[in-house]
Amino acid sequence: MRWPASLQARLGLSVGLVLTVLWLLAATVTAVIVRGEMDEVFDSALRETAERILPLAVTDIVGREDQGVTQRLAPIREHDEFFTYLVRDAEGRILLQSHAADPAVFPPWDGPGFRQTATHRLYSDAALQETIRITVAEPLVHRASVAREIQMGLGLPLLIVLPVALIAIILAVRFSLDPLRRFRARLEARGVRDLSEVPADDLPTEIGPLAETLNSLLDRLRKAFEAERSFAANAAHELRTPLAGAIAQAQRLRSEISDPATDARAAEIEATLKRLTRLSERLMQLARAEGGRLRMDHSADLRAVARIVVDDIGRGGAPGRIRLTLPQTPVLSDIDPDAFGIVCRNLLENALRHGADNAPIDVTLTADGQLFVANDGPVLPGDTLDRLTARFERASASTDGSGLGLAIVAAIADRIGSPLILESPRPGASSGFEASLRLPTDAPGSGAVRGA
């Protein structure tokens, strides 16, 4: 037999089987003991019957006028006669017999004591120097019937008690394993980046060391991830000052030289340093998205953050291209305003960089916290959409950018429990691209009308 994979099923099955075997063994031993005691009781009854009837039979036979005549006693009322008897003389003639006695059942006299044939248990005794002899017989089927009734009396309760006991065992095992199920539920409820210690105070002592080992592993993983994020953030931060100095030197070099070829090379150096600066900023944002605190203890209106980001990007190189749609009522959320600003900035810069030239960018924030950023452009295939949120992944190898913008937004969306949805073409159009996610808000409201 193959054991089930469930620990609860294994415990219930093993304990139930052991209990069943022990109970059946106890019932069998009890039945054997009771059968032996029952035989002693019936043998005693046989002997007692013979010893009580024999004196009466002697008195009756001695006082008869007609000697050697068989007398059959008539029953007082109809009943089952389990004990039958014969009273015989020394020549074997029947002098007295019970009403249901069958002489063929009784063997020839061979002395007092117990005898047993294939069908009956017998007891014989004698009086008057063995001239008057009595034999009492009991059918063996009577004893077998009584033994079956005893066995049924012992076995039938098992049919009720054993299922009840098995159910009680299963419930007891299930109750005992409840702490383990709660521990598993706490693990399943964890986010992919939640590596904090899992409470395991209520676990049984046999499972406790396993939970301690798991918590130790989570602690080592958390420290390793924190070290990785800290290194990325610190490295990116430390690069800002030397990069800014290098850019300044490249700009000064361009202002001091007059050779067009040298100026072009200096311009390339400046552009490369600026791309490296943007990459370092993205690395710091990614470290913040994966390890920083994204939820605050109080709520703030997200509309002001959206206006600031749109105005800043619009002044920086996209005047008039961004169309912002905000609800009339405040959009209160406990998400960190800096994190929301990172989301807006990366989505907008992605739309400006990869969208159609001079086409408008639609940014919509609804009252229930949904953010939509849509732009016009060529339709992206489904496999490209699936990999856009991977790190350093671009829609096209020829496009500029770090390949981290959508990865940063996806990391923040995952930590606030809202997936980043990418669609191409944009809903209601035959081309373009749209990114959307739902932000946590205090109270859902009606959405704003999306449009220009």
Contacts in CASP RR format, 6 or more apart in sequence:
PFRMAT RR
TARGET T0000
AUTHOR 0000-0000-0000
METHOD contacts of the structure
MODEL  1
MRWPASLQARLGLSVGLVLTVLWLLAATVTAVIVRGEMDEVFDSALRETA
ERILPLAVTDIVGREDQGVTQRLAPIREHDEFFTYLVRDAEGRILLQSHA
ADPAVFPPWDGPGFRQTATHRLYSDAALQETIRITVAEPLVHRASVAREI
QMGLGLPLLIVLPVALIAIILAVRFSLDPLRRFRARLEARGVRDLSEVPA
DDLPTEIGPLAETLNSLLDRLRKAFEAERSFAANAAHELRTPLAGAIAQA
QRLRSEISDPATDARAAEIEATLKRLTRLSERLMQLARAEGGRLRMDHSA
DLRAVARIVVDDIGRGGAPGRIRLTLPQTPVLSDIDPDAFGIVCRNLLEN
ALRHGADNAPIDVTLTADGQLFVANDGPVLPGDTLDRLTARFERASASTD
GSGLGLAIVAAIADRIGSPLILESPRPGASSGFEASLRLPTDAPGSGAVR
GA
3 10 0 8 1.000
3 13 0 8 1.000
4 10 0 8 1.000
4 13 0 8 1.000
7 177 0 8 1.000
8 170 0 8 1.000
8 173 0 8 1.000
8 174 0 8 1.000
8 177 0 8 1.000
11 173 0 8 1.000
12 166 0 8 1.000
12 169 0 8 1.000
12 170 0 8 1.000
12 173 0 8 1.000
15 169 0 8 1.000
15 173 0 8 1.000
16 165 0 8 1.000
16 166 0 8 1.000
16 169 0 8 1.000
19 162 0 8 1.000
19 165 0 8 1.000
19 166 0 8 1.000
19 169 0 8 1.000
20 162 0 8 1.000
20 166 0 8 1.000
23 158 0 8 1.000
23 161 0 8 1.000
23 162 0 8 1.000
24 158 0 8 1.000
27 154 0 8 1.000
27 155 0 8 1.000
27 158 0 8 1.000
30 154 0 8 1.000
31 147 0 8 1.000
31 150 0 8 1.000
31 151 0 8 1.000
31 154 0 8 1.000
34 150 0 8 1.000
34 154 0 8 1.000
35 147 0 8 1.000
35 150 0 8 1.000
38 143 0 8 1.000
38 146 0 8 1.000
38 147 0 8 1.000
38 150 0 8 1.000
39 143 0 8 1.000
42 121 0 8 1.000
42 138 0 8 1.000
42 143 0 8 1.000
43 114 0 8 1.000
43 121 0 8 1.000
43 123 0 8 1.000
45 83 0 8 1.000
45 138 0 8 1.000
46 83 0 8 1.000
46 114 0 8 1.000
46 121 0 8 1.000
46 122 0 8 1.000
46 123 0 8 1.000
46 136 0 8 1.000
46 138 0 8 1.000
47 123 0 8 1.000
47 125 0 8 1.000
49 83 0 8 1.000
49 85 0 8 1.000
49 123 0 8 1.000
49 136 0 8 1.000
50 85 0 8 1.000
50 123 0 8 1.000
50 124 0 8 1.000
50 125 0 8 1.000
50 134 0 8 1.000
50 135 0 8 1.000
50 136 0 8 1.000
51 125 0 8 1.000
53 85 0 8 1.000
53 87 0 8 1.000
53 134 0 8 1.000
53 136 0 8 1.000
54 87 0 8 1.000
54 125 0 8 1.000
54 126 0 8 1.000
54 127 0 8 1.000
54 132 0 8 1.000
54 134 0 8 1.000
55 127 0 8 1.000
57 87 0 8 1.000
57 95 0 8 1.000
57 96 0 8 1.000
57 132 0 8 1.000
57 134 0 8 1.000
58 127 0 8 1.000
58 128 0 8 1.000
58 132 0 8 1.000
60 71 0 8 1.000
60 96 0 8 1.000
61 67 0 8 1.000
61 87 0 8 1.000
61 95 0 8 1.000
61 96 0 8 1.000
61 132 0 8 1.000
68 89 0 8 1.000
68 93 0 8 1.000
68 95 0 8 1.000
69 95 0 8 1.000
70 93 0 8 1.000
70 94 0 8 1.000
70 95 0 8 1.000
70 96 0 8 1.000
70 97 0 8 1.000
71 95 0 8 1.000
71 96 0 8 1.000
71 97 0 8 1.000
72 96 0 8 1.000
72 97 0 8 1.000
72 98 0 8 1.000
72 99 0 8 1.000
72 101 0 8 1.000
73 96 0 8 1.000
73 97 0 8 1.000
73 98 0 8 1.000
73 99 0 8 1.000
74 99 0 8 1.000
75 81 0 8 1.000
75 99 0 8 1.000
75 100 0 8 1.000
81 98 0 8 1.000
81 99 0 8 1.000
81 100 0 8 1.000
82 138 0 8 1.000
82 139 0 8 1.000
82 142 0 8 1.000
83 98 0 8 1.000
83 136 0 8 1.000
83 137 0 8 1.000
83 138 0 8 1.000
84 97 0 8 1.000
84 98 0 8 1.000
84 100 0 8 1.000
84 101 0 8 1.000
84 102 0 8 1.000
84 105 0 8 1.000
84 136 0 8 1.000
84 137 0 8 1.000
85 97 0 8 1.000
85 98 0 8 1.000
85 101 0 8 1.000
85 134 0 8 1.000
85 135 0 8 1.000
85 136 0 8 1.000
85 137 0 8 1.000
86 94 0 8 1.000
86 96 0 8 1.000
86 97 0 8 1.000
86 98 0 8 1.000
86 101 0 8 1.000
86 103 0 8 1.000
86 106 0 8 1.000
86 134 0 8 1.000
86 135 0 8 1.000
87 94 0 8 1.000
87 95 0 8 1.000
87 96 0 8 1.000
87 97 0 8 1.000
87 132 0 8 1.000
87 133 0 8 1.000
87 134 0 8 1.000
88 94 0 8 1.000
88 95 0 8 1.000
88 109 0 8 1.000
88 132 0 8 1.000
88 133 0 8 1.000
88 134 0 8 1.000
88 135 0 8 1.000
89 95 0 8 1.000
89 131 0 8 1.000
89 132 0 8 1.000
89 133 0 8 1.000
90 130 0 8 1.000
90 131 0 8 1.000
90 133 0 8 1.000
92 108 0 8 1.000
92 109 0 8 1.000
92 133 0 8 1.000
94 103 0 8 1.000
95 132 0 8 1.000
97 103 0 8 1.000
101 137 0 8 1.000
105 117 0 8 1.000
105 119 0 8 1.000
105 120 0 8 1.000
105 137 0 8 1.000
106 122 0 8 1.000
106 135 0 8 1.000
106 137 0 8 1.000
107 115 0 8 1.000
107 117 0 8 1.000
107 122 0 8 1.000
109 124 0 8 1.000
109 133 0 8 1.000
109 135 0 8 1.000
110 124 0 8 1.000
111 124 0 8 1.000
111 126 0 8 1.000
111 130 0 8 1.000
112 124 0 8 1.000
112 125 0 8 1.000
112 126 0 8 1.000
113 123 0 8 1.000
113 124 0 8 1.000
113 125 0 8 1.000
114 121 0 8 1.000
114 122 0 8 1.000
114 123 0 8 1.000
115 121 0 8 1.000
115 122 0 8 1.000
115 123 0 8 1.000
115 124 0 8 1.000
116 122 0 8 1.000
116 140 0 8 1.000
119 139 0 8 1.000
119 140 0 8 1.000
119 141 0 8 1.000
120 137 0 8 1.000
120 138 0 8 1.000
120 139 0 8 1.000
120 140 0 8 1.000
121 137 0 8 1.000
121 138 0 8 1.000
121 140 0 8 1.000
121 143 0 8 1.000
122 135 0 8 1.000
122 136 0 8 1.000
122 137 0 8 1.000
122 138 0 8 1.000
123 135 0 8 1.000
123 136 0 8 1.000
124 133 0 8 1.000
124 134 0 8 1.000
124 135 0 8 1.000
124 136 0 8 1.000
125 133 0 8 1.000
125 134 0 8 1.000
126 132 0 8 1.000
126 133 0 8 1.000
126 134 0 8 1.000
127 134 0 8 1.000
176 204 0 8 1.000
179 202 0 8 1.000
179 203 0 8 1.000
179 204 0 8 1.000
179 207 0 8 1.000
180 203 0 8 1.000
180 204 0 8 1.000
180 207 0 8 1.000
182 202 0 8 1.000
183 198 0 8 1.000
183 200 0 8 1.000
183 203 0 8 1.000
183 207 0 8 1.000
183 211 0 8 1.000
186 198 0 8 1.000
186 199 0 8 1.000
187 198 0 8 1.000
190 198 0 8 1.000
192 414 0 8 1.000
193 225 0 8 1.000
193 290 0 8 1.000
193 291 0 8 1.000
193 414 0 8 1.000
193 415 0 8 1.000
195 218 0 8 1.000
195 219 0 8 1.000
195 221 0 8 1.000
195 222 0 8 1.000
195 225 0 8 1.000
196 218 0 8 1.000
196 222 0 8 1.000
197 215 0 8 1.000
197 218 0 8 1.000
197 219 0 8 1.000
198 211 0 8 1.000
198 214 0 8 1.000
198 215 0 8 1.000
198 218 0 8 1.000
200 208 0 8 1.000
200 211 0 8 1.000
200 212 0 8 1.000
200 215 0 8 1.000
203 211 0 8 1.000
225 290 0 8 1.000
226 291 0 8 1.000
229 287 0 8 1.000
229 290 0 8 1.000
229 291 0 8 1.000
230 287 0 8 1.000
232 283 0 8 1.000
232 284 0 8 1.000
232 286 0 8 1.000
232 287 0 8 1.000
233 283 0 8 1.000
233 284 0 8 1.000
233 287 0 8 1.000
233 288 0 8 1.000
235 280 0 8 1.000
235 283 0 8 1.000
236 280 0 8 1.000
236 281 0 8 1.000
236 283 0 8 1.000
236 284 0 8 1.000
236 287 0 8 1.000
237 280 0 8 1.000
237 284 0 8 1.000
239 276 0 8 1.000
239 277 0 8 1.000
239 280 0 8 1.000
240 277 0 8 1.000
240 280 0 8 1.000
240 281 0 8 1.000
243 273 0 8 1.000
243 276 0 8 1.000
243 277 0 8 1.000
243 280 0 8 1.000
244 277 0 8 1.000
246 273 0 8 1.000
247 270 0 8 1.000
247 273 0 8 1.000
247 274 0 8 1.000
247 277 0 8 1.000
250 266 0 8 1.000
250 269 0 8 1.000
250 270 0 8 1.000
250 273 0 8 1.000
251 270 0 8 1.000
253 266 0 8 1.000
254 263 0 8 1.000
254 266 0 8 1.000
254 267 0 8 1.000
254 270 0 8 1.000
257 263 0 8 1.000
257 266 0 8 1.000
275 400 0 8 1.000
275 401 0 8 1.000
275 402 0 8 1.000
278 401 0 8 1.000
278 402 0 8 1.000
279 402 0 8 1.000
279 404 0 8 1.000
282 402 0 8 1.000
282 403 0 8 1.000
282 404 0 8 1.000
282 405 0 8 1.000
282 408 0 8 1.000
283 404 0 8 1.000
285 342 0 8 1.000
285 346 0 8 1.000
285 404 0 8 1.000
285 405 0 8 1.000
285 408 0 8 1.000
286 391 0 8 1.000
286 404 0 8 1.000
286 407 0 8 1.000
286 408 0 8 1.000
286 411 0 8 1.000
288 338 0 8 1.000
288 339 0 8 1.000
288 342 0 8 1.000
289 339 0 8 1.000
289 342 0 8 1.000
289 408 0 8 1.000
289 411 0 8 1.000
289 412 0 8 1.000
289 415 0 8 1.000
290 411 0 8 1.000
290 415 0 8 1.000
293 336 0 8 1.000
294 335 0 8 1.000
294 336 0 8 1.000
294 339 0 8 1.000
294 412 0 8 1.000
294 415 0 8 1.000
294 416 0 8 1.000
295 334 0 8 1.000
295 335 0 8 1.000
295 336 0 8 1.000
295 416 0 8 1.000
295 440 0 8 1.000
296 334 0 8 1.000
296 335 0 8 1.000
296 336 0 8 1.000
297 334 0 8 1.000
298 334 0 8 1.000
299 332 0 8 1.000
299 333 0 8 1.000
299 334 0 8 1.000
299 442 0 8 1.000
300 332 0 8 1.000
300 333 0 8 1.000
300 334 0 8 1.000
300 337 0 8 1.000
301 330 0 8 1.000
301 331 0 8 1.000
301 332 0 8 1.000
302 331 0 8 1.000
302 332 0 8 1.000
302 333 0 8 1.000
302 335 0 8 1.000
302 337 0 8 1.000
302 340 0 8 1.000
302 365 0 8 1.000
302 369 0 8 1.000
302 439 0 8 1.000
303 326 0 8 1.000
303 327 0 8 1.000
303 330 0 8 1.000
303 331 0 8 1.000
303 365 0 8 1.000
305 337 0 8 1.000
305 340 0 8 1.000
305 341 0 8 1.000
305 344 0 8 1.000
306 324 0 8 1.000
306 326 0 8 1.000
306 340 0 8 1.000
306 341 0 8 1.000
306 344 0 8 1.000
306 363 0 8 1.000
306 365 0 8 1.000
307 324 0 8 1.000
307 326 0 8 1.000
309 341 0 8 1.000
309 344 0 8 1.000
309 345 0 8 1.000
309 348 0 8 1.000
310 322 0 8 1.000
310 324 0 8 1.000
310 344 0 8 1.000
310 348 0 8 1.000
310 363 0 8 1.000
313 322 0 8 1.000
313 345 0 8 1.000
313 348 0 8 1.000
313 349 0 8 1.000
313 352 0 8 1.000
314 320 0 8 1.000
314 321 0 8 1.000
314 322 0 8 1.000
318 352 0 8 1.000
318 361 0 8 1.000
320 360 0 8 1.000
321 352 0 8 1.000
321 358 0 8 1.000
321 359 0 8 1.000
321 360 0 8 1.000
321 361 0 8 1.000
322 348 0 8 1.000
322 360 0 8 1.000
322 361 0 8 1.000
322 363 0 8 1.000
323 360 0 8 1.000
323 361 0 8 1.000
323 362 0 8 1.000
323 363 0 8 1.000
323 451 0 8 1.000
323 452 0 8 1.000
324 363 0 8 1.000
324 364 0 8 1.000
325 362 0 8 1.000
325 363 0 8 1.000
325 364 0 8 1.000
325 365 0 8 1.000
325 448 0 8 1.000
325 449 0 8 1.000
325 450 0 8 1.000
325 451 0 8 1.000
326 365 0 8 1.000
326 448 0 8 1.000
327 365 0 8 1.000
327 366 0 8 1.000
327 367 0 8 1.000
327 446 0 8 1.000
327 447 0 8 1.000
327 448 0 8 1.000
329 367 0 8 1.000
329 445 0 8 1.000
331 365 0 8 1.000
331 366 0 8 1.000
331 367 0 8 1.000
331 369 0 8 1.000
331 439 0 8 1.000
331 441 0 8 1.000
332 441 0 8 1.000
332 442 0 8 1.000
332 443 0 8 1.000
333 340 0 8 1.000
333 369 0 8 1.000
333 439 0 8 1.000
333 440 0 8 1.000
333 441 0 8 1.000
333 442 0 8 1.000
334 440 0 8 1.000
334 442 0 8 1.000
335 416 0 8 1.000
335 439 0 8 1.000
335 440 0 8 1.000
339 412 0 8 1.000
340 439 0 8 1.000
342 408 0 8 1.000
342 409 0 8 1.000
342 412 0 8 1.000
343 371 0 8 1.000
343 409 0 8 1.000
343 412 0 8 1.000
343 413 0 8 1.000
343 437 0 8 1.000
344 363 0 8 1.000
344 371 0 8 1.000
344 373 0 8 1.000
346 405 0 8 1.000
346 406 0 8 1.000
346 408 0 8 1.000
346 409 0 8 1.000
347 363 0 8 1.000
347 371 0 8 1.000
347 373 0 8 1.000
347 406 0 8 1.000
347 409 0 8 1.000
347 435 0 8 1.000
348 361 0 8 1.000
348 363 0 8 1.000
348 373 0 8 1.000
349 405 0 8 1.000
350 373 0 8 1.000
350 405 0 8 1.000
350 406 0 8 1.000
350 435 0 8 1.000
351 361 0 8 1.000
351 373 0 8 1.000
351 374 0 8 1.000
351 375 0 8 1.000
351 433 0 8 1.000
351 435 0 8 1.000
352 361 0 8 1.000
352 375 0 8 1.000
353 399 0 8 1.000
353 400 0 8 1.000
353 401 0 8 1.000
354 375 0 8 1.000
354 377 0 8 1.000
354 395 0 8 1.000
354 399 0 8 1.000
354 433 0 8 1.000
355 375 0 8 1.000
355 376 0 8 1.000
355 377 0 8 1.000
355 432 0 8 1.000
355 433 0 8 1.000
356 375 0 8 1.000
356 376 0 8 1.000
356 377 0 8 1.000
356 432 0 8 1.000
359 375 0 8 1.000
359 376 0 8 1.000
359 377 0 8 1.000
360 375 0 8 1.000
360 376 0 8 1.000
360 452 0 8 1.000
361 373 0 8 1.000
361 374 0 8 1.000
361 375 0 8 1.000
362 372 0 8 1.000
362 373 0 8 1.000
362 374 0 8 1.000
362 375 0 8 1.000
362 450 0 8 1.000
362 451 0 8 1.000
362 452 0 8 1.000
363 371 0 8 1.000
363 372 0 8 1.000
363 373 0 8 1.000
364 370 0 8 1.000
364 371 0 8 1.000
364 372 0 8 1.000
364 373 0 8 1.000
364 374 0 8 1.000
364 448 0 8 1.000
364 450 0 8 1.000
364 451 0 8 1.000
365 371 0 8 1.000
365 372 0 8 1.000
365 448 0 8 1.000
366 372 0 8 1.000
366 445 0 8 1.000
366 446 0 8 1.000
366 447 0 8 1.000
366 448 0 8 1.000
367 444 0 8 1.000
367 445 0 8 1.000
367 446 0 8 1.000
367 447 0 8 1.000
367 448 0 8 1.000
368 438 0 8 1.000
368 441 0 8 1.000
368 444 0 8 1.000
368 445 0 8 1.000
368 446 0 8 1.000
368 447 0 8 1.000
369 438 0 8 1.000
369 439 0 8 1.000
369 441 0 8 1.000
369 444 0 8 1.000
370 436 0 8 1.000
370 437 0 8 1.000
370 438 0 8 1.000
370 439 0 8 1.000
370 447 0 8 1.000
371 436 0 8 1.000
371 437 0 8 1.000
371 438 0 8 1.000
371 439 0 8 1.000
372 434 0 8 1.000
372 435 0 8 1.000
372 436 0 8 1.000
372 450 0 8 1.000
373 434 0 8 1.000
373 435 0 8 1.000
373 436 0 8 1.000
374 426 0 8 1.000
374 432 0 8 1.000
374 433 0 8 1.000
374 434 0 8 1.000
374 435 0 8 1.000
375 426 0 8 1.000
375 432 0 8 1.000
375 433 0 8 1.000
375 434 0 8 1.000
376 426 0 8 1.000
376 429 0 8 1.000
376 431 0 8 1.000
376 432 0 8 1.000
377 431 0 8 1.000
377 432 0 8 1.000
377 433 0 8 1.000
378 431 0 8 1.000
378 432 0 8 1.000
379 424 0 8 1.000
379 425 0 8 1.000
379 430 0 8 1.000
379 431 0 8 1.000
379 432 0 8 1.000
380 388 0 8 1.000
380 395 0 8 1.000
380 424 0 8 1.000
380 433 0 8 1.000
382 424 0 8 1.000
384 395 0 8 1.000
385 422 0 8 1.000
385 423 0 8 1.000
385 424 0 8 1.000
387 393 0 8 1.000
388 395 0 8 1.000
388 406 0 8 1.000
388 422 0 8 1.000
389 406 0 8 1.000
389 407 0 8 1.000
389 409 0 8 1.000
389 410 0 8 1.000
389 420 0 8 1.000
389 422 0 8 1.000
390 407 0 8 1.000
391 403 0 8 1.000
391 404 0 8 1.000
391 407 0 8 1.000
392 402 0 8 1.000
392 403 0 8 1.000
392 404 0 8 1.000
392 407 0 8 1.000
393 403 0 8 1.000
393 406 0 8 1.000
393 407 0 8 1.000
394 401 0 8 1.000
394 403 0 8 1.000
406 420 0 8 1.000
406 422 0 8 1.000
406 435 0 8 1.000
409 420 0 8 1.000
409 435 0 8 1.000
409 437 0 8 1.000
410 420 0 8 1.000
413 419 0 8 1.000
413 420 0 8 1.000
413 437 0 8 1.000
414 420 0 8 1.000
416 439 0 8 1.000
416 440 0 8 1.000
417 440 0 8 1.000
418 437 0 8 1.000
418 438 0 8 1.000
418 439 0 8 1.000
418 440 0 8 1.000
419 437 0 8 1.000
420 435 0 8 1.000
420 436 0 8 1.000
420 437 0 8 1.000
421 435 0 8 1.000
421 436 0 8 1.000
421 437 0 8 1.000
422 433 0 8 1.000
422 434 0 8 1.000
422 435 0 8 1.000
423 433 0 8 1.000
423 434 0 8 1.000
423 435 0 8 1.000
423 436 0 8 1.000
424 432 0 8 1.000
424 433 0 8 1.000
424 434 0 8 1.000
425 431 0 8 1.000
425 432 0 8 1.000
425 433 0 8 1.000
426 432 0 8 1.000
426 433 0 8 1.000
426 434 0 8 1.000
427 434 0 8 1.000
END
